[in-house]
Amino acid sequence: MNHPGGYNDPLAKHWHEKLVGKKIVETGEANDMQFPKTQLPDASRVIKLGSLVTMDFRPDRINVTVDNDGTVLHVRTG
C-alpha cells in the first residue's frame, strides 16, 4: 500500500483512533487505558514531546507522539 505520510494518511488515522488518549506501556494487555509498545508495528517509534528525531522520511513508519506520562497525543506516518 502506498502511504503519502502525515496525519491524514489512512494508516495514521487508523492508529490515531486506536491510540490517542491511551498510555504506551512496555508490556501488558491492550485496554481502554493502555497499549503495549510490543503490539505496535515493527516500523514505528514512540516520541516524547520535545525529543529530537531523525528527519528521514519513511511513509510506512508510525510516529506516536506521547506526553511526559506516556499518553498518546497524536499519530502520524513518515
N, C-alpha and C positions, 0 to 999 in steps of 0.2 A: 504494500500500500504506500502511496506517495503522500508524505506529510509536508505541508508548507511551513510548519513551525509556528510557534507563538501561542497566544492564549485562545485563539479561535480555531485552532487545529482540532479536528474531531477526536483525536487521541487525547489531547489536553483536556477537552471538555469532558470526556469520559472519566478521566482520573480526577478532575476538579470536582465533579459531582460525588465521586466516591470518597474523596479525602478531606475536603475543606471542612475545618472545624474539629477534625479528629487529631489526636496526638500520635505522632510517629514514635513507636517503641521498637526496641531491638528485637524482641521475640514475644510470643504470646498469640492470642487469638484476636482476629479482627472482630470488632463490635461497633456499637454506636459511638463509643468514646475514643477508641484507639485503632491503629492499623500497624501491624508489624512490618518493619523495614524488609524483612526476608520475603515478603509477599509482593514487593514492588518488582516491576520488570527489571531484567538484567541491565538494560540501558536506562538507568535512572540515577539521579543524585538528589540528596536532601541538602538543601542550602539554608543555613541560618541567615536571618536578616542581617545585612551589613557585611557578610562574608565575601571575600574575593573569590572569583571563579574564572576559569579559562573561558575565552570567548569563542572557542571553536564551535562551529555550527553542526549539530547532528540532529536532523529532523526527526529521527526516531527516538531520541532521548527524552525522558520525562524529567523535568526540573521541578522539584517540590520545594517550595519556599515555606519555611517554618519560623515562628517567633522563638524567643529565648526559652520558652517552655516546651518547644517541640510541636506546637499546634500548627497545623497546616493553614497557611494564609491564602495561597494560590498555587496553581499548577500551570506550567506551560511546556511546550516542546521546543527543542532546539539545542 
